[in-house]
């Protein structure tokens, strides 16, 4: 009962920032639809959704890790290693189910290794994953031998290029993943433990939560999602290039931060992250349709990251100030009672 009472205070609450991101996404869609007549076409919207699916899947795991107060910049290199293994197995004509299991197992294994290194060596998350990112990137180059994997049979293309009742399969995949993880983060004890760690590590330990196990679980889940995203990546492109996943870590972190997750941990939601992913995907598509240099995409994303972090720090400062004022008022009231 005591544990439940303590953890109840760490349960996720509705965030105004995610609502702001959703409104920003709606405004962006309206602007691009007014400027370009092709933007709202069924084919174009399907393309936007399909191109964003693998990033959206990885961003779920990144959200969990960042809510916990961590970060993982090795996801791009991890995806590269898993994608190459998938390509090799497709070329060797392995059964699709075995390929899926192998991809998930390798991705989860990499995630657990990151989690174990962070947990037991006490090396900061960003330094640990920077190291594993470089090791895995070297593995990508060694595995490909300087050559791309091309002309892969479309074993998994149905997950990105397929339709179900006229609706892209990607839509149903994202709906399923985000509903499951929204429920997990909102209602399950393990999900609330992740929020608790981000809000206060020592308090969470005192509440009886196994912090090490929770941290490793979060990184393992992120790794599993990277493995699944690699299947989508190979299915979408039918090839694995030497630069696979290079921009993926920054894209995932940007989507999570723009979606309202605090850089300090403790708050955020997968719904906000989905809005952040879609905002970036729509912007990228709109820039292409309007013939605007892609440089402006990076400019806008960078600007939004700075604004999001600034807002996050401002909200944290205001919250801390309000708490201090409430504490001071409470102490003053107690002194008044004692003096009387």
C-alpha positions as CSV (number, residue, x, y, z in Angstrom):
1,X,0.0,0.0,0.0
2,X,2.8,2.4,0.9
3,X,4.6,1.6,-2.4
4,X,1.4,2.2,-4.4
5,X,0.8,5.5,-2.6
6,X,4.3,6.7,-3.3
7,X,4.3,5.7,-7.0
8,X,0.9,7.2,-7.5
9,X,2.6,10.6,-7.3
10,X,4.8,9.6,-10.2
11,X,2.0,8.5,-12.5
12,X,1.9,10.4,-15.8
13,X,-0.3,13.5,-16.0
14,X,-1.7,15.3,-19.0
15,X,1.0,17.6,-20.4
16,X,0.2,21.0,-22.0
17,X,3.3,20.7,-24.1
18,X,2.0,17.7,-26.0
19,X,-1.2,19.5,-26.8
20,X,0.9,22.4,-28.1
21,X,2.7,19.9,-30.4
22,X,-0.6,18.5,-31.7
23,X,-1.8,22.1,-32.4
24,X,1.4,22.8,-34.2
25,X,1.0,19.7,-36.3
26,X,-2.5,20.7,-37.3
27,X,-1.4,24.2,-38.2
28,X,1.4,22.8,-40.3
29,X,-1.0,20.5,-42.2
30,X,-3.3,23.4,-42.9
31,X,-0.5,25.6,-44.1
32,X,1.0,23.0,-46.5
33,X,-2.5,22.0,-47.8
34,X,-3.1,25.7,-48.7
35,X,0.3,26.1,-50.4
36,X,0.4,22.8,-52.2
37,X,-2.6,21.2,-53.9
38,X,-0.9,17.8,-53.9
39,X,-0.3,17.7,-50.2
40,X,-3.6,16.3,-49.1
41,X,-3.7,13.7,-51.8
42,X,-4.2,10.1,-50.6
43,X,-0.9,9.0,-52.2
44,X,1.1,11.8,-50.6
45,X,-0.3,11.3,-47.1
46,X,0.3,7.5,-47.4
47,X,3.9,8.2,-48.4
48,X,4.4,10.5,-45.4
49,X,3.0,7.8,-43.1
50,X,5.1,5.0,-44.6
51,X,8.3,7.0,-44.5
52,X,7.8,7.9,-40.8
53,X,6.9,4.4,-39.5
54,X,10.4,3.1,-38.6
55,X,11.3,6.3,-36.8
56,X,7.9,6.4,-35.0
57,X,8.5,2.9,-33.7
58,X,12.0,3.7,-32.4
59,X,10.8,7.0,-30.9
60,X,8.5,5.0,-28.5
61,X,11.5,3.4,-26.9
62,X,13.5,6.6,-26.9
63,X,10.6,8.3,-25.0
64,X,10.7,5.6,-22.3
65,X,14.4,6.0,-21.9
66,X,14.3,9.8,-21.8
67,X,11.4,9.9,-19.3
68,X,13.7,7.7,-17.2
69,X,16.4,10.4,-17.4
70,X,18.5,8.5,-19.9
71,X,19.4,8.7,-23.6
72,X,20.5,6.3,-26.4
73,X,22.5,7.7,-29.3
74,X,23.4,4.2,-30.6
75,X,20.0,3.4,-32.1
76,X,21.1,4.3,-35.7
77,X,24.1,2.0,-35.6
78,X,22.1,-0.7,-33.9
79,X,19.5,-0.5,-36.7
80,X,22.3,-0.8,-39.2
81,X,23.7,-4.0,-37.7
82,X,20.2,-5.6,-37.5
83,X,19.3,-4.5,-41.0
84,X,22.4,-6.1,-42.4
85,X,21.6,-9.4,-40.6
86,X,18.1,-9.2,-42.0
87,X,19.4,-8.7,-45.5
88,X,21.8,-11.6,-45.2
89,X,19.0,-13.9,-44.0
90,X,16.7,-12.8,-46.8
91,X,19.5,-13.6,-49.3
92,X,20.0,-17.0,-47.7
93,X,16.2,-17.6,-48.0
94,X,15.5,-18.1,-44.3
95,X,11.8,-18.3,-43.3
96,X,10.4,-14.8,-42.5
97,X,9.4,-15.9,-39.0
98,X,13.0,-16.8,-38.2
99,X,14.2,-13.5,-39.6
100,X,11.7,-11.6,-37.4
101,X,12.9,-13.5,-34.3
102,X,16.5,-13.0,-35.2
103,X,16.0,-9.2,-35.7
104,X,14.1,-8.8,-32.4
105,X,16.7,-11.0,-30.5
106,X,19.7,-9.0,-31.8
107,X,18.1,-5.7,-31.2
108,X,17.0,-6.7,-27.7
109,X,20.5,-8.0,-27.0
110,X,22.1,-4.7,-28.0
111,X,19.6,-2.9,-25.8
112,X,20.3,-5.0,-22.8
113,X,24.1,-4.6,-23.3
114,X,23.6,-0.8,-23.3
115,X,21.4,-1.1,-20.2
116,X,23.9,-3.3,-18.3
117,X,26.8,-1.1,-19.1
118,X,25.0,2.0,-17.9
119,X,23.6,0.3,-14.8
120,X,26.6,-1.6,-13.5
121,X,29.6,0.6,-14.7
122,X,27.8,3.9,-13.7
123,X,29.1,5.5,-16.9
124,X,26.6,8.2,-18.1
125,X,24.1,7.1,-20.7
126,X,25.3,9.4,-23.4
127,X,28.9,8.3,-23.0
128,X,28.1,4.6,-22.9
129,X,25.9,4.8,-26.0
130,X,28.4,7.0,-27.8
131,X,30.9,4.3,-27.3
132,X,28.6,1.4,-28.4
133,X,27.4,3.5,-31.3
134,X,31.0,3.8,-32.7
135,X,31.6,0.1,-32.1
136,X,28.4,-0.8,-33.9
137,X,29.1,1.7,-36.7
138,X,32.5,0.0,-37.3
139,X,30.7,-3.3,-37.4
140,X,28.4,-2.0,-40.1
141,X,31.3,-1.0,-42.3
142,X,33.0,-4.4,-41.6
143,X,29.9,-6.4,-42.3
144,X,29.1,-4.6,-45.6
145,X,32.7,-4.5,-46.7
146,X,32.2,-1.1,-48.4
147,X,29.3,-2.4,-50.6
148,X,25.6,-2.0,-50.3
149,X,23.1,-4.8,-49.9
150,X,20.8,-4.2,-52.9
151,X,18.0,-6.0,-54.7
152,X,16.6,-7.7,-51.6
153,X,13.3,-9.6,-52.2
154,X,10.3,-7.8,-50.8
155,X,9.7,-10.2,-47.9
156,X,8.6,-7.5,-45.5
157,X,7.4,-4.8,-47.9
158,X,3.7,-5.6,-47.0
159,X,4.3,-3.9,-43.7
160,X,5.2,-0.6,-45.3
161,X,3.8,-0.7,-48.9
162,X,0.7,-2.8,-48.3
163,X,-2.9,-1.6,-47.7
164,X,-5.7,-3.0,-45.6
165,X,-9.2,-1.9,-46.7
166,X,-7.6,0.9,-48.7
167,X,-5.7,2.2,-45.6
168,X,-1.8,1.8,-45.4
169,X,-0.7,-1.0,-43.2
170,X,1.7,1.4,-41.5
171,X,-1.3,3.1,-40.0
172,X,-2.5,0.0,-38.2
173,X,1.0,-0.9,-37.1
174,X,1.5,2.5,-35.5
175,X,-2.0,2.4,-34.0
176,X,-1.3,-1.0,-32.4
177,X,2.2,0.0,-31.1
178,X,1.2,3.3,-29.7
179,X,-2.0,2.0,-28.0
180,X,0.0,-0.8,-26.3
181,X,2.7,1.5,-25.0
182,X,0.3,4.2,-24.0
183,X,-1.5,1.7,-21.9
184,X,1.8,0.3,-20.6
185,X,3.2,3.8,-19.6
186,X,-0.1,5.0,-18.2
187,X,-1.6,2.1,-16.3
188,X,1.0,-0.6,-15.7
189,X,3.3,-0.5,-12.6
190,X,6.4,-1.0,-14.7
191,X,5.5,2.1,-16.8
192,X,4.9,4.2,-13.7
193,X,8.3,3.0,-12.3
194,X,9.9,4.6,-15.4
195,X,8.3,7.9,-14.5
196,X,9.3,7.5,-10.9
197,X,13.0,7.0,-11.8
198,X,12.9,10.2,-13.9
199,X,11.3,12.1,-11.0
200,X,13.6,11.0,-8.3
201,X,16.1,8.1,-8.4
202,X,16.7,7.8,-4.6
203,X,13.1,8.2,-3.7
204,X,12.2,5.5,-6.1
205,X,14.8,3.2,-4.6
206,X,13.4,3.9,-1.1
207,X,9.9,3.0,-2.4
208,X,11.2,-0.5,-3.1
209,X,11.5,-0.3,-6.9
210,X,14.2,-2.4,-8.5
211,X,15.8,0.5,-10.4
212,X,18.5,-1.6,-12.1
213,X,15.9,-4.0,-13.5
214,X,13.6,-1.2,-14.7
215,X,16.5,0.6,-16.4
216,X,17.7,-2.6,-18.2
217,X,14.1,-3.4,-19.2
218,X,13.6,0.0,-20.8
219,X,16.8,-0.3,-22.8
220,X,15.9,-3.8,-23.8
221,X,12.5,-2.7,-25.0
222,X,14.1,0.1,-27.0
223,X,16.5,-2.5,-28.6
224,X,13.5,-4.7,-29.5
225,X,11.8,-1.8,-31.1
226,X,15.0,-1.0,-33.1
227,X,15.0,-4.6,-34.3
228,X,11.4,-4.3,-35.5
229,X,12.1,-0.9,-37.1
230,X,15.0,-2.6,-39.0
231,X,12.4,-5.0,-40.6
232,X,10.3,-2.0,-41.7
233,X,13.4,-0.3,-43.0
234,X,14.5,-3.2,-45.2
235,X,10.9,-3.8,-46.3
236,X,10.6,-0.1,-47.3
237,X,13.9,0.3,-49.2
238,X,14.8,-3.2,-50.2
239,X,18.4,-2.4,-49.6
240,X,20.9,-1.5,-46.8
241,X,23.4,1.3,-47.6
242,X,26.6,2.0,-45.9
243,X,25.2,5.2,-44.2
244,X,22.2,3.4,-42.7
245,X,20.8,5.0,-39.6
246,X,23.3,7.9,-39.3
247,X,20.7,10.6,-38.7
248,X,18.3,8.3,-36.8
249,X,19.4,9.1,-33.2
250,X,19.1,12.9,-33.7
251,X,15.7,12.4,-35.4
252,X,14.4,10.2,-32.7
253,X,15.6,12.6,-29.9
254,X,14.2,15.6,-31.8
255,X,10.8,13.9,-32.1
256,X,10.7,13.0,-28.4
257,X,11.7,16.5,-27.3
258,X,9.4,18.3,-29.7
259,X,6.7,16.0,-28.5
260,X,7.0,17.3,-25.0
261,X,9.2,14.9,-23.1
262,X,11.3,16.7,-20.5
263,X,15.1,16.6,-21.2
264,X,15.5,16.2,-17.4
265,X,13.2,13.2,-17.3
266,X,10.1,12.5,-15.3
267,X,7.4,13.7,-17.8
268,X,6.3,13.1,-21.3
269,X,4.1,10.7,-23.3
270,X,4.1,8.5,-26.3
271,X,1.2,10.5,-27.7
272,X,3.2,13.6,-27.7
273,X,6.1,11.7,-29.3
274,X,3.8,10.5,-32.1
275,X,2.8,14.1,-32.7
276,X,6.5,15.1,-32.8
277,X,7.3,12.3,-35.3
278,X,4.4,13.3,-37.6
279,X,5.3,17.0,-37.3
280,X,8.8,16.2,-38.6
281,X,7.5,13.9,-41.3
282,X,5.0,16.4,-42.6
283,X,7.5,19.2,-42.6
284,X,10.0,17.1,-44.5
285,X,7.4,16.2,-47.1
286,X,6.1,19.8,-47.4
287,X,9.7,21.0,-48.0
288,X,10.1,18.5,-50.8
289,X,6.8,19.4,-52.4
290,X,7.6,23.1,-52.3
291,X,11.1,22.6,-53.7
292,X,12.7,24.3,-50.6
293,X,16.4,23.4,-49.9
294,X,16.6,20.6,-47.2
295,X,18.9,22.8,-45.2
296,X,15.7,24.6,-43.9
297,X,14.4,21.3,-42.5
298,X,17.4,21.0,-40.2
299,X,17.1,24.7,-39.3
300,X,13.5,24.4,-38.2
301,X,14.1,21.1,-36.3
302,X,17.1,22.7,-34.5
303,X,15.1,25.8,-33.7
304,X,12.2,23.7,-32.3
305,X,14.6,21.6,-30.2
306,X,16.0,24.8,-28.6
307,X,12.5,26.2,-28.0
308,X,11.3,22.9,-26.5
309,X,14.2,22.7,-24.2
310,X,13.8,26.3,-23.2
311,X,10.1,25.8,-22.4
312,X,11.0,22.7,-20.5
313,X,13.5,24.5,-18.3
314,X,11.2,27.4,-17.8
315,X,8.3,25.1,-16.7
316,X,10.7,23.2,-14.3
317,X,11.9,26.5,-12.8
318,X,8.3,27.8,-12.3
319,X,7.2,24.5,-10.8
320,X,10.2,24.5,-8.4
321,X,9.5,28.1,-7.4
322,X,5.8,27.3,-6.8
323,X,6.7,24.3,-4.6
324,X,9.1,26.4,-2.6
325,X,6.5,29.1,-2.1
326,X,3.9,26.5,-1.0
327,X,6.5,25.0,1.5
328,X,7.3,28.5,2.9
329,X,3.5,29.2,3.3
330,X,3.0,25.9,5.0
331,X,5.9,26.5,7.5
332,X,4.6,30.0,8.2
333,X,1.1,28.6,8.9
334,X,2.7,26.0,11.3
335,X,4.6,28.7,13.1
336,X,1.4,30.8,13.5
337,X,-0.4,27.8,15.1
338,X,2.5,27.2,17.5
339,X,2.7,30.9,18.5
340,X,-1.0,30.9,19.4
